[in-house]
């Protein structure tokens, strides 16, 4: 999913922060639990899981980012 985010339009990339954690580490497992993520890979927007285990269509991700940015 990190690759998907890298292909977002520049105006969308400018309003997001990308972070990636390795769930094979203690830190990554703690972050997974903290974010409430049950499956990987996942995308979390504003601290809430948006998409887990499946890669969303680019249009859906862009819309979700825009909706979260405006709220």
Secondary structure, 3 states (H helix, E strand, C coil): CHHHHHCCCHHHHCCCCCCCCCCCCHHHHHHHHHHCCCCCCEEEECCEEEEECCCCCHHHHHHHHHHHHHC
